Amino acid sequence: MTLNKESIIDHYEHTLEWVQSLTEVTDQEWRSAIADGKWSIAEIISHFVPWDEFILHDRLKEFWNNRPLPQAPDVHEMNPLSAERARKEERSETIERFIAVRTELLQEMKKIEASRWNRSFFIGQTELTLSSYFQGLIEHDIHHMKQIKDALSPERQ
């Protein structure tokens, strides 16, 4: 089942509220690895930012230009850099950066006509629609949101 524009917009609006709620977690919860060998909540939230920026600035306006879409950044470079940044900055900065770029992305998504959400385009050899593209991103968000929820103390869940 492919999500429609409204469902996608609802998810992105919910993530803004959910990340804002993380101001309530303890500093130890914010900075500690969610499990052995995993990132902290700070690092997880921070890693969303450059990906949202990439979608906003390098993909969103290019979907229908009949040109090859830009390659995604190297995940093995971008994710460690965003995790490192999260370790150095205040929680409020990480949350503000997330909210700023996600809000801008959400505003641009809302401007896209409903008819475009099911129009096909290609990334490499993969045929997608905007709905299916964002559905994949939402699944990624939900994966990390679940990890964070599971890592938080039971009274916070």
VMD Tcl script that builds the backbone (N, CA, C; Angstrom):
set m [mol new atoms 471]
animate dup $m
set s [atomselect $m all]
$s set {name element resname resid chain x y z} {
  {N N MET 1 A 0.834 -1.184 0.000}
  {CA C MET 1 A 0.000 0.000 0.000}
  {C C MET 1 A 0.883 1.254 0.000}
  {N N THR 2 A 0.617 2.151 -0.898}
  {CA C THR 2 A 1.370 3.397 -0.972}
  {C C THR 2 A 0.615 4.485 -0.227}
  {N N LEU 3 A 1.351 5.244 0.551}
  {CA C LEU 3 A 0.749 6.339 1.306}
  {C C LEU 3 A 0.366 7.486 0.372}
  {N N ASN 4 A -0.672 8.218 0.748}
  {CA C ASN 4 A -1.050 9.394 -0.038}
  {C C ASN 4 A -0.381 10.646 0.549}
  {N N LYS 5 A -0.521 11.731 -0.153}
  {CA C LYS 5 A 0.113 12.985 0.263}
  {C C LYS 5 A -0.261 13.356 1.694}
  {N N GLU 6 A -1.539 13.267 2.040}
  {CA C GLU 6 A -1.990 13.662 3.366}
  {C C GLU 6 A -1.346 12.818 4.461}
  {N N SER 7 A -1.234 11.503 4.236}
  {CA C SER 7 A -0.611 10.613 5.222}
  {C C SER 7 A 0.865 10.945 5.401}
  {N N ILE 8 A 1.514 11.259 4.295}
  {CA C ILE 8 A 2.932 11.611 4.340}
  {C C ILE 8 A 3.123 12.924 5.092}
  {N N ILE 9 A 2.313 13.907 4.778}
  {CA C ILE 9 A 2.371 15.198 5.464}
  {C C ILE 9 A 2.107 15.000 6.960}
  {N N ASP 10 A 1.108 14.197 7.302}
  {CA C ASP 10 A 0.795 13.925 8.710}
  {C C ASP 10 A 1.997 13.341 9.439}
  {N N HIS 11 A 2.669 12.399 8.808}
  {CA C HIS 11 A 3.850 11.794 9.433}
  {C C HIS 11 A 4.914 12.855 9.697}
  {N N TYR 12 A 5.212 13.661 8.695}
  {CA C TYR 12 A 6.259 14.673 8.844}
  {C C TYR 12 A 5.891 15.700 9.922}
  {N N GLU 13 A 4.623 16.059 10.022}
  {CA C GLU 13 A 4.182 16.963 11.094}
  {C C GLU 13 A 4.349 16.291 12.456}
  {N N HIS 14 A 4.013 15.011 12.534}
  {CA C HIS 14 A 4.160 14.267 13.788}
  {C C HIS 14 A 5.625 14.206 14.227}
  {N N THR 15 A 6.545 14.043 13.274}
  {CA C THR 15 A 7.958 13.956 13.660}
  {C C THR 15 A 8.433 15.253 14.303}
  {N N LEU 16 A 7.897 16.379 13.854}
  {CA C LEU 16 A 8.277 17.654 14.474}
  {C C LEU 16 A 7.872 17.674 15.951}
  {N N GLU 17 A 6.654 17.257 16.228}
  {CA C GLU 17 A 6.172 17.205 17.613}
  {C C GLU 17 A 6.970 16.194 18.426}
  {N N TRP 18 A 7.219 15.051 17.826}
  {CA C TRP 18 A 7.915 13.974 18.536}
  {C C TRP 18 A 9.345 14.380 18.891}
  {N N VAL 19 A 10.075 14.954 17.948}
  {CA C VAL 19 A 11.449 15.379 18.240}
  {C C VAL 19 A 11.437 16.495 19.279}
  {N N GLN 20 A 10.473 17.412 19.196}
  {CA C GLN 20 A 10.373 18.470 20.209}
  {C C GLN 20 A 10.167 17.856 21.589}
  {N N SER 21 A 9.447 16.756 21.680}
  {CA C SER 21 A 9.201 16.112 22.978}
  {C C SER 21 A 10.487 15.553 23.586}
  {N N LEU 22 A 11.510 15.364 22.786}
  {CA C LEU 22 A 12.775 14.820 23.294}
  {C C LEU 22 A 13.532 15.835 24.152}
  {N N THR 23 A 13.049 17.075 24.216}
  {CA C THR 23 A 13.649 18.035 25.146}
  {C C THR 23 A 13.423 17.584 26.581}
  {N N GLU 24 A 12.461 16.667 26.786}
  {CA C GLU 24 A 12.107 16.198 28.126}
  {C C GLU 24 A 12.960 15.030 28.611}
  {N N VAL 25 A 13.716 14.379 27.732}
  {CA C VAL 25 A 14.517 13.237 28.187}
  {C C VAL 25 A 15.708 13.746 28.993}
  {N N THR 26 A 16.248 12.893 29.848}
  {CA C THR 26 A 17.407 13.300 30.643}
  {C C THR 26 A 18.631 13.445 29.740}
  {N N ASP 27 A 19.621 14.153 30.228}
  {CA C ASP 27 A 20.847 14.318 29.456}
  {C C ASP 27 A 21.516 12.961 29.238}
  {N N GLN 28 A 21.441 12.104 30.234}
  {CA C GLN 28 A 22.025 10.772 30.078}
  {C C GLN 28 A 21.301 9.984 28.978}
  {N N GLU 29 A 19.972 10.062 28.959}
  {CA C GLU 29 A 19.211 9.385 27.898}
  {C C GLU 29 A 19.564 9.974 26.531}
  {N N TRP 30 A 19.719 11.285 26.455}
  {CA C TRP 30 A 20.021 11.969 25.199}
  {C C TRP 30 A 21.392 11.567 24.670}
  {N N ARG 31 A 22.374 11.409 25.548}
  {CA C ARG 31 A 23.769 11.204 25.148}
  {C C ARG 31 A 24.241 9.753 25.161}
  {N N SER 32 A 23.500 8.844 25.783}
  {CA C SER 32 A 23.944 7.446 25.883}
  {C C SER 32 A 23.521 6.647 24.665}
  {N N ALA 33 A 24.352 5.689 24.281}
  {CA C ALA 33 A 24.005 4.782 23.183}
  {C C ALA 33 A 22.688 4.086 23.513}
  {N N ILE 34 A 21.840 3.941 22.515}
  {CA C ILE 34 A 20.539 3.311 22.763}
  {C C ILE 34 A 20.689 1.800 22.975}
  {N N ALA 35 A 21.819 1.238 22.534}
  {CA C ALA 35 A 22.153 -0.171 22.737}
  {C C ALA 35 A 23.644 -0.309 22.422}
  {N N ASP 36 A 24.215 -1.459 22.760}
  {CA C ASP 36 A 25.635 -1.675 22.472}
  {C C ASP 36 A 25.907 -1.504 20.981}
  {N N GLY 37 A 26.889 -0.682 20.666}
  {CA C GLY 37 A 27.278 -0.476 19.279}
  {C C GLY 37 A 26.346 0.422 18.492}
  {N N LYS 38 A 25.382 1.043 19.152}
  {CA C LYS 38 A 24.410 1.914 18.469}
  {C C LYS 38 A 24.681 3.370 18.836}
  {N N TRP 39 A 24.038 4.266 18.096}
  {CA C TRP 39 A 24.147 5.688 18.369}
  {C C TRP 39 A 23.323 6.091 19.587}
  {N N SER 40 A 23.556 7.319 20.008}
  {CA C SER 40 A 22.723 7.942 21.040}
  {C C SER 40 A 21.499 8.576 20.358}
  {N N ILE 41 A 20.547 9.003 21.178}
  {CA C ILE 41 A 19.395 9.724 20.642}
  {C C ILE 41 A 19.876 10.981 19.914}
  {N N ALA 42 A 20.839 11.688 20.508}
  {CA C ALA 42 A 21.381 12.904 19.886}
  {C C ALA 42 A 21.906 12.609 18.490}
  {N N GLU 43 A 22.669 11.531 18.355}
  {CA C GLU 43 A 23.258 11.196 17.059}
  {C C GLU 43 A 22.195 10.779 16.043}
  {N N ILE 44 A 21.183 10.057 16.502}
  {CA C ILE 44 A 20.107 9.639 15.597}
  {C C ILE 44 A 19.367 10.864 15.055}
  {N N ILE 45 A 18.991 11.776 15.948}
  {CA C ILE 45 A 18.248 12.962 15.507}
  {C C ILE 45 A 19.116 13.798 14.577}
  {N N SER 46 A 20.376 13.951 14.909}
  {CA C SER 46 A 21.284 14.751 14.084}
  {C C SER 46 A 21.433 14.175 12.680}
  {N N HIS 47 A 21.431 12.857 12.554}
  {CA C HIS 47 A 21.670 12.274 11.224}
  {C C HIS 47 A 20.506 12.490 10.260}
  {N N PHE 48 A 19.321 12.822 10.781}
  {CA C PHE 48 A 18.199 13.131 9.893}
  {C C PHE 48 A 18.429 14.437 9.122}
  {N N VAL 49 A 19.140 15.375 9.740}
  {CA C VAL 49 A 19.260 16.726 9.199}
  {C C VAL 49 A 19.918 16.767 7.819}
  {N N PRO 50 A 21.115 16.201 7.633}
  {CA C PRO 50 A 21.717 16.302 6.293}
  {C C PRO 50 A 20.927 15.550 5.222}
  {N N TRP 51 A 20.236 14.491 5.620}
  {CA C TRP 51 A 19.411 13.778 4.633}
  {C C TRP 51 A 18.209 14.615 4.230}
  {N N ASP 52 A 17.566 15.265 5.193}
  {CA C ASP 52 A 16.456 16.173 4.857}
  {C C ASP 52 A 16.949 17.316 3.981}
  {N N GLU 53 A 18.147 17.848 4.291}
  {CA C GLU 53 A 18.708 18.925 3.473}
  {C C GLU 53 A 18.967 18.450 2.045}
  {N N PHE 54 A 19.486 17.240 1.909}
  {CA C PHE 54 A 19.735 16.685 0.579}
  {C C PHE 54 A 18.428 16.565 -0.206}
  {N N ILE 55 A 17.400 16.034 0.425}
  {CA C ILE 55 A 16.107 15.883 -0.246}
  {C C ILE 55 A 15.563 17.260 -0.639}
  {N N LEU 56 A 15.627 18.191 0.286}
  {CA C LEU 56 A 15.096 19.534 0.065}
  {C C LEU 56 A 15.842 20.266 -1.055}
  {N N HIS 57 A 17.159 20.251 -1.013}
  {CA C HIS 57 A 17.955 21.081 -1.924}
  {C C HIS 57 A 18.398 20.372 -3.207}
  {N N ASP 58 A 18.549 19.051 -3.156}
  {CA C ASP 58 A 19.118 18.339 -4.302}
  {C C ASP 58 A 18.161 17.395 -5.011}
  {N N ARG 59 A 17.046 17.080 -4.389}
  {CA C ARG 59 A 16.139 16.126 -5.031}
  {C C ARG 59 A 14.762 16.699 -5.307}
  {N N LEU 60 A 14.160 17.356 -4.345}
  {CA C LEU 60 A 12.737 17.701 -4.432}
  {C C LEU 60 A 12.390 18.483 -5.693}
  {N N LYS 61 A 13.209 19.420 -6.071}
  {CA C LYS 61 A 12.896 20.244 -7.238}
  {C C LYS 61 A 13.350 19.599 -8.542}
  {N N GLU 62 A 14.015 18.459 -8.456}
  {CA C GLU 62 A 14.567 17.806 -9.641}
  {C C GLU 62 A 13.759 16.592 -10.103}
  {N N PHE 63 A 12.772 16.183 -9.341}
  {CA C PHE 63 A 12.063 14.939 -9.639}
  {C C PHE 63 A 11.458 14.906 -11.037}
  {N N TRP 64 A 11.005 16.040 -11.552}
  {CA C TRP 64 A 10.276 16.042 -12.819}
  {C C TRP 64 A 11.006 16.774 -13.929}
  {N N ASN 65 A 12.301 16.919 -13.814}
  {CA C ASN 65 A 13.065 17.655 -14.815}
  {C C ASN 65 A 13.611 16.774 -15.938}
  {N N ASN 66 A 13.267 15.497 -15.927}
  {CA C ASN 66 A 13.733 14.552 -16.947}
  {C C ASN 66 A 15.254 14.536 -17.064}
  {N N ARG 67 A 15.914 14.761 -15.951}
  {CA C ARG 67 A 17.364 14.639 -15.877}
  {C C ARG 67 A 17.676 13.618 -14.799}
  {N N PRO 68 A 18.849 12.989 -14.899}
  {CA C PRO 68 A 19.211 12.054 -13.822}
  {C C PRO 68 A 19.272 12.794 -12.482}
  {N N LEU 69 A 18.716 12.179 -11.476}
  {CA C LEU 69 A 18.756 12.788 -10.154}
  {C C LEU 69 A 20.165 12.672 -9.586}
  {N N PRO 70 A 20.559 13.634 -8.766}
  {CA C PRO 70 A 21.896 13.568 -8.179}
  {C C PRO 70 A 22.038 12.330 -7.296}
  {N N GLN 71 A 23.242 11.787 -7.302}
  {CA C GLN 71 A 23.528 10.642 -6.440}
  {C C GLN 71 A 23.361 11.071 -4.990}
  {N N ALA 72 A 22.903 10.158 -4.176}
  {CA C ALA 72 A 22.814 10.426 -2.745}
  {C C ALA 72 A 24.229 10.516 -2.184}
  {N N PRO 73 A 24.400 11.300 -1.153}
  {CA C PRO 73 A 25.715 11.355 -0.503}
  {C C PRO 73 A 26.096 9.971 0.034}
  {N N ASP 74 A 27.373 9.789 0.264}
  {CA C ASP 74 A 27.871 8.528 0.809}
  {C C ASP 74 A 27.432 8.418 2.270}
  {N N VAL 75 A 26.603 7.432 2.550}
  {CA C VAL 75 A 26.065 7.236 3.893}
  {C C VAL 75 A 27.195 7.018 4.904}
  {N N HIS 76 A 28.288 6.385 4.466}
  {CA C HIS 76 A 29.410 6.088 5.364}
  {C C HIS 76 A 30.255 7.321 5.661}
  {N N GLU 77 A 30.024 8.400 4.924}
  {CA C GLU 77 A 30.676 9.677 5.219}
  {C C GLU 77 A 29.729 10.603 5.966}
  {N N MET 78 A 28.508 10.733 5.456}
  {CA C MET 78 A 27.583 11.711 6.009}
  {C C MET 78 A 27.113 11.335 7.416}
  {N N ASN 79 A 26.748 10.086 7.641}
  {CA C ASN 79 A 26.227 9.713 8.957}
  {C C ASN 79 A 27.251 9.897 10.080}
  {N N PRO 80 A 28.503 9.460 9.914}
  {CA C PRO 80 A 29.477 9.699 10.994}
  {C C PRO 80 A 29.728 11.188 11.254}
  {N N LEU 81 A 29.702 12.005 10.197}
  {CA C LEU 81 A 29.891 13.447 10.390}
  {C C LEU 81 A 28.736 14.050 11.192}
  {N N SER 82 A 27.515 13.633 10.894}
  {CA C SER 82 A 26.376 14.177 11.633}
  {C C SER 82 A 26.365 13.669 13.072}
  {N N ALA 83 A 26.795 12.425 13.278}
  {CA C ALA 83 A 26.884 11.892 14.646}
  {C C ALA 83 A 27.940 12.649 15.448}
  {N N GLU 84 A 29.068 12.932 14.815}
  {CA C GLU 84 A 30.134 13.687 15.483}
  {C C GLU 84 A 29.647 15.086 15.869}
  {N N ARG 85 A 28.930 15.720 14.974}
  {CA C ARG 85 A 28.393 17.056 15.263}
  {C C ARG 85 A 27.473 17.010 16.475}
  {N N ALA 86 A 26.640 15.991 16.553}
  {CA C ALA 86 A 25.697 15.867 17.671}
  {C C ALA 86 A 26.426 15.724 19.001}
  {N N ARG 87 A 27.573 15.078 18.986}
  {CA C ARG 87 A 28.336 14.904 20.230}
  {C C ARG 87 A 28.919 16.225 20.721}
  {N N LYS 88 A 29.077 17.200 19.818}
  {CA C LYS 88 A 29.717 18.471 20.159}
  {C C LYS 88 A 28.730 19.593 20.459}
  {N N GLU 89 A 27.492 19.471 19.993}
  {CA C GLU 89 A 26.563 20.590 20.153}
  {C C GLU 89 A 25.544 20.324 21.250}
  {N N GLU 90 A 24.930 21.399 21.685}
  {CA C GLU 90 A 23.874 21.314 22.698}
  {C C GLU 90 A 22.651 20.618 22.115}
  {N N ARG 91 A 21.907 19.965 22.985}
  {CA C ARG 91 A 20.675 19.302 22.561}
  {C C ARG 91 A 19.748 20.276 21.850}
  {N N SER 92 A 19.603 21.481 22.396}
  {CA C SER 92 A 18.697 22.458 21.791}
  {C C SER 92 A 19.117 22.768 20.351}
  {N N GLU 93 A 20.417 22.810 20.075}
  {CA C GLU 93 A 20.891 23.081 18.717}
  {C C GLU 93 A 20.523 21.939 17.769}
  {N N THR 94 A 20.718 20.715 18.228}
  {CA C THR 94 A 20.390 19.552 17.399}
  {C C THR 94 A 18.899 19.545 17.081}
  {N N ILE 95 A 18.083 19.749 18.096}
  {CA C ILE 95 A 16.633 19.749 17.904}
  {C C ILE 95 A 16.214 20.911 17.014}
  {N N GLU 96 A 16.786 22.091 17.227}
  {CA C GLU 96 A 16.441 23.250 16.392}
  {C C GLU 96 A 16.832 23.018 14.933}
  {N N ARG 97 A 17.991 22.419 14.690}
  {CA C ARG 97 A 18.408 22.139 13.304}
  {C C ARG 97 A 17.436 21.161 12.656}
  {N N PHE 98 A 17.053 20.119 13.391}
  {CA C PHE 98 A 16.099 19.143 12.863}
  {C C PHE 98 A 14.784 19.837 12.519}
  {N N ILE 99 A 14.253 20.599 13.464}
  {CA C ILE 99 A 12.957 21.239 13.268}
  {C C ILE 99 A 13.006 22.236 12.112}
  {N N ALA 100 A 14.090 22.983 12.003}
  {CA C ALA 100 A 14.191 23.981 10.929}
  {C C ALA 100 A 14.162 23.325 9.555}
  {N N VAL 101 A 14.990 22.325 9.338}
  {CA C VAL 101 A 15.049 21.729 7.993}
  {C C VAL 101 A 13.816 20.875 7.720}
  {N N ARG 102 A 13.311 20.164 8.713}
  {CA C ARG 102 A 12.129 19.330 8.496}
  {C C ARG 102 A 10.925 20.226 8.214}
  {N N THR 103 A 10.821 21.369 8.881}
  {CA C THR 103 A 9.728 22.313 8.630}
  {C C THR 103 A 9.810 22.854 7.209}
  {N N GLU 104 A 11.012 23.216 6.781}
  {CA C GLU 104 A 11.187 23.726 5.415}
  {C C GLU 104 A 10.833 22.657 4.388}
  {N N LEU 105 A 11.277 21.430 4.635}
  {CA C LEU 105 A 10.946 20.319 3.738}
  {C C LEU 105 A 9.434 20.103 3.699}
  {N N LEU 106 A 8.810 20.126 4.839}
  {CA C LEU 106 A 7.357 19.942 4.927}
  {C C LEU 106 A 6.622 21.034 4.144}
  {N N GLN 107 A 7.057 22.270 4.269}
  {CA C GLN 107 A 6.417 23.369 3.538}
  {C C GLN 107 A 6.534 23.157 2.029}
  {N N GLU 108 A 7.690 22.694 1.568}
  {CA C GLU 108 A 7.864 22.433 0.136}
  {C C GLU 108 A 7.014 21.252 -0.318}
  {N N MET 109 A 6.908 20.226 0.503}
  {CA C MET 109 A 6.087 19.061 0.161}
  {C C MET 109 A 4.627 19.457 0.006}
  {N N LYS 110 A 4.156 20.342 0.876}
  {CA C LYS 110 A 2.761 20.775 0.827}
  {C C LYS 110 A 2.436 21.498 -0.473}
  {N N LYS 111 A 3.435 22.123 -1.100}
  {CA C LYS 111 A 3.233 22.870 -2.344}
  {C C LYS 111 A 3.083 21.968 -3.571}
  {N N ILE 112 A 3.478 20.716 -3.448}
  {CA C ILE 112 A 3.441 19.810 -4.594}
  {C C ILE 112 A 2.002 19.386 -4.866}
  {N N GLU 113 A 1.566 19.570 -6.104}
  {CA C GLU 113 A 0.196 19.216 -6.478}
  {C C GLU 113 A -0.037 17.723 -6.251}
  {N N ALA 114 A -1.247 17.392 -5.860}
  {CA C ALA 114 A -1.612 15.997 -5.561}
  {C C ALA 114 A -1.329 15.079 -6.742}
  {N N SER 115 A -1.521 15.556 -7.964}
  {CA C SER 115 A -1.326 14.712 -9.148}
  {C C SER 115 A 0.127 14.266 -9.319}
  {N N ARG 116 A 1.056 15.014 -8.784}
  {CA C ARG 116 A 2.473 14.668 -8.942}
  {C C ARG 116 A 2.928 13.544 -8.010}
  {N N TRP 117 A 2.174 13.279 -6.973}
  {CA C TRP 117 A 2.607 12.294 -5.978}
  {C C TRP 117 A 2.637 10.877 -6.533}
  {N N ASN 118 A 1.912 10.619 -7.607}
  {CA C ASN 118 A 1.907 9.270 -8.189}
  {C C ASN 118 A 2.508 9.230 -9.586}
  {N N ARG 119 A 3.190 10.289 -9.984}
  {CA C ARG 119 A 3.871 10.324 -11.278}
  {C C ARG 119 A 5.248 9.672 -11.130}
  {N N SER 120 A 5.589 8.821 -12.091}
  {CA C SER 120 A 6.838 8.066 -12.014}
  {C C SER 120 A 8.062 8.913 -12.344}
  {N N PHE 121 A 9.175 8.560 -11.725}
  {CA C PHE 121 A 10.490 9.104 -12.048}
  {C C PHE 121 A 11.504 8.014 -11.720}
  {N N PHE 122 A 12.737 8.230 -12.090}
  {CA C PHE 122 A 13.782 7.229 -11.861}
  {C C PHE 122 A 14.897 7.802 -11.000}
  {N N ILE 123 A 15.394 6.966 -10.106}
  {CA C ILE 123 A 16.663 7.200 -9.435}
  {C C ILE 123 A 17.531 6.026 -9.878}
  {N N GLY 124 A 18.500 6.327 -10.743}
  {CA C GLY 124 A 19.261 5.243 -11.366}
  {C C GLY 124 A 18.315 4.427 -12.221}
  {N N GLN 125 A 18.272 3.134 -11.957}
  {CA C GLN 125 A 17.389 2.233 -12.696}
  {C C GLN 125 A 16.077 1.962 -11.955}
  {N N THR 126 A 15.921 2.578 -10.797}
  {CA C THR 126 A 14.751 2.318 -9.954}
  {C C THR 126 A 13.634 3.304 -10.259}
  {N N GLU 127 A 12.479 2.771 -10.630}
  {CA C GLU 127 A 11.307 3.601 -10.883}
  {C C GLU 127 A 10.548 3.804 -9.579}
  {N N LEU 128 A 10.247 5.059 -9.286}
  {CA C LEU 128 A 9.551 5.421 -8.054}
  {C C LEU 128 A 8.473 6.452 -8.350}
  {N N THR 129 A 7.637 6.678 -7.360}
  {CA C THR 129 A 6.752 7.845 -7.342}
  {C C THR 129 A 7.152 8.637 -6.108}
  {N N LEU 130 A 6.712 9.863 -6.038}
  {CA C LEU 130 A 6.994 10.656 -4.847}
  {C C LEU 130 A 6.421 9.969 -3.609}
  {N N SER 131 A 5.240 9.397 -3.747}
  {CA C SER 131 A 4.631 8.687 -2.614}
  {C C SER 131 A 5.491 7.512 -2.163}
  {N N SER 132 A 5.972 6.713 -3.100}
  {CA C SER 132 A 6.789 5.561 -2.705}
  {C C SER 132 A 8.150 5.993 -2.173}
  {N N TYR 133 A 8.701 7.064 -2.732}
  {CA C TYR 133 A 9.980 7.597 -2.257}
  {C C TYR 133 A 9.850 8.025 -0.794}
  {N N PHE 134 A 8.821 8.823 -0.494}
  {CA C PHE 134 A 8.641 9.286 0.878}
  {C C PHE 134 A 8.219 8.157 1.806}
  {N N GLN 135 A 7.534 7.162 1.284}
  {CA C GLN 135 A 7.176 6.016 2.122}
  {C C GLN 135 A 8.434 5.334 2.642}
  {N N GLY 136 A 9.445 5.206 1.789}
  {CA C GLY 136 A 10.720 4.630 2.229}
  {C C GLY 136 A 11.380 5.478 3.306}
  {N N LEU 137 A 11.312 6.784 3.148}
  {CA C LEU 137 A 11.891 7.679 4.154}
  {C C LEU 137 A 11.122 7.598 5.470}
  {N N ILE 138 A 9.814 7.473 5.382}
  {CA C ILE 138 A 8.987 7.351 6.585}
  {C C ILE 138 A 9.322 6.050 7.315}
  {N N GLU 139 A 9.509 4.966 6.574}
  {CA C GLU 139 A 9.885 3.702 7.212}
  {C C GLU 139 A 11.201 3.856 7.966}
  {N N HIS 140 A 12.135 4.617 7.397}
  {CA C HIS 140 A 13.411 4.893 8.061}
  {C C HIS 140 A 13.178 5.702 9.342}
  {N N ASP 141 A 12.353 6.750 9.263}
  {CA C ASP 141 A 12.013 7.536 10.458}
  {C C ASP 141 A 11.429 6.631 11.540}
  {N N ILE 142 A 10.455 5.821 11.166}
  {CA C ILE 142 A 9.746 4.973 12.137}
  {C C ILE 142 A 10.704 3.977 12.782}
  {N N HIS 143 A 11.618 3.426 12.003}
  {CA C HIS 143 A 12.627 2.504 12.537}
  {C C HIS 143 A 13.397 3.182 13.678}
  {N N HIS 144 A 13.884 4.394 13.426}
  {CA C HIS 144 A 14.666 5.099 14.444}
  {C C HIS 144 A 13.793 5.576 15.603}
  {N N MET 145 A 12.583 5.985 15.324}
  {CA C MET 145 A 11.681 6.403 16.396}
  {C C MET 145 A 11.389 5.237 17.338}
  {N N LYS 146 A 11.209 4.058 16.783}
  {CA C LYS 146 A 10.976 2.864 17.603}
  {C C LYS 146 A 12.208 2.541 18.437}
  {N N GLN 147 A 13.399 2.631 17.820}
  {CA C GLN 147 A 14.630 2.384 18.570}
  {C C GLN 147 A 14.722 3.316 19.779}
  {N N ILE 148 A 14.423 4.579 19.561}
  {CA C ILE 148 A 14.513 5.562 20.644}
  {C C ILE 148 A 13.474 5.264 21.713}
  {N N LYS 149 A 12.248 5.010 21.286}
  {CA C LYS 149 A 11.186 4.707 22.252}
  {C C LYS 149 A 11.553 3.486 23.089}
  {N N ASP 150 A 12.070 2.446 22.445}
  {CA C ASP 150 A 12.445 1.227 23.158}
  {C C ASP 150 A 13.601 1.465 24.133}
  {N N ALA 151 A 14.466 2.429 23.822}
  {CA C ALA 151 A 15.632 2.700 24.665}
  {C C ALA 151 A 15.293 3.573 25.867}
  {N N LEU 152 A 14.205 4.325 25.782}
  {CA C LEU 152 A 13.843 5.217 26.879}
  {C C LEU 152 A 13.268 4.424 28.040}
  {N N SER 153 A 13.422 4.979 29.209}
  {CA C SER 153 A 12.899 4.334 30.409}
  {C C SER 153 A 11.397 4.127 30.278}
  {N N PRO 154 A 10.872 3.061 30.879}
  {CA C PRO 154 A 9.438 2.731 30.717}
  {C C PRO 154 A 8.481 3.870 31.047}
  {N N GLU 155 A 8.803 4.706 32.025}
  {CA C GLU 155 A 7.886 5.790 32.374}
  {C C GLU 155 A 7.804 6.859 31.282}
  {N N ARG 156 A 8.764 6.871 30.349}
  {CA C ARG 156 A 8.747 7.849 29.262}
  {C C ARG 156 A 8.054 7.296 28.012}
  {N N GLN 157 A 7.750 6.039 27.969}
  {CA C GLN 157 A 7.202 5.430 26.757}
  {C C GLN 157 A 5.731 5.686 26.590}
}
mol reanalyze $m
mol bondsrecalc $m
mol representation Tube
mol addrep $m
